[in-house]
Amino acid sequence: DSGVTQTPKHLITATGQRVTLRCSPRSGDLSVYWYQQSLDQGLQFLIQYYNGEERAKGNILERFSAQQFPDLHSELNLSSLELGDSALYFCASSTNPTGGPLGEQFFGPGTRLTVL
Amino acid sequence: AQSVAQPEDQVNVAEGNPLTVKCTYSVSGNPYLFWYVQYPNRGLQFLLKYITGDNLVKGSYGFEAEFNKSQTSFHLKKPSALVSDSALYFCAVRDKIRGTYKYIFGTGTRLKVLA
């Protein structure tokens, strides 16, 4: 168990809808990362927050947004959902913005999103 | 452009035999390289990393990786494979892009260890 929690575990919704995925980082970790894992795209970095501020942006669509709250939990909002958004969404955390003491990130179990 | 390549979608190896999972990278500066493992229905777990120093890095579960600067490779190895090593393995590189650090992951290699 990495100490990173994600809810919900599974989410099934329809095209055009909006969903919110939630992540709680490991205790003491200030940085949160979001990734999308799909069969054809592999693991894609979406966005990183550090202590409430956006730190780095990857291949995140304009329909997607994220934020990190004062208690350090983070939410990823996906709107106007399309079939192609079906994927596993992972959250990871680390102690500092450049990774943990070894440079590593700690991953949550993921949220599986299915768009019908 | 920064990238990570894992040329094999799947690697099959017999239990007890040595295993190698290949990774090559392309970065603008000095690479920070990582290996992660993903078991079914789980998140990724950190295995090992290379930043500087000895080119042979030892990590969790008996895995090691060899950094080769001239070949821009960071292959994952284990002397004797176990059935329980069967999982999806990701190579990743951390690079500084326009002042911020980003992690780039390879597409993953599925390792199947046969009993």
Interface residues (C-beta under 8 A of the other chain):
Chain A: S2 V4 Y33 Y35 G42 L43 Q44 F45 Q48 R55 A56 G58 F90 A92 P97 T98 G99 L102 G103 E104 Q105 F106 F107 G108 P109 G110
Chain B: Y32 F34 Y36 N41 R42 G43 L44 Q45 F46 K49 I51 F90 R94 I97 T100 Y101 K102 Y103 I104 F105 G106 T107 G108
